[in-house]
Amino acid sequence: EYIWDDEYVDNATIRAEVSRLKKSLKEDFIQNIRALGYMIDIPRL
């Protein structure tokens, strides 16, 4: 809700934005959790 200021956003838009973000990262920090959504998993240093 903070990203799109309470505007309705469909699943295709979210998938496209997550895909674009995943491509821009050097490592695969964003995981798809089936039937739930996405999770950011950043390992501790």
N, C-alpha and C positions, 0 to 999 in steps of 0.2 A: 504493500500500500504506500510505502514511502517513495518508491521509485516512480510510480505513475500517478501520484496525487489523487487517490480514490477514484480513478477512472477504471472502467471495466477493461480488462485485458484478457484476450482469449488464450487458450493453451498454445496455439501455433506461434503467437508472438513471444510467449515465454520461452518456448523451445528454441526459437530462432535467436533470442538474446543470449540464452545460456550457451548455445552452440558457438556463437560469436565470441563470447567470453572465454570458453574453453580453448578455442583456437588461439587466442591471444596470450594464454598462459604457457609458460615453459613446461610445467608439469601438470598432471591430471589431478588437480585439487578438488574439482567438482565431480561428485558422484551422483548417478541417478539411482534413487531408491524407489524401486518398483511400487506402483500404486500409491506412493506417498508424495514424491517430489524430488527435490535435490538436496544434497548435503555438501557443505564445504569441509574438506578434511585436510587441514594443514598440519603436518608433523611438527612436533616440538624439536627445537635444535638442542 
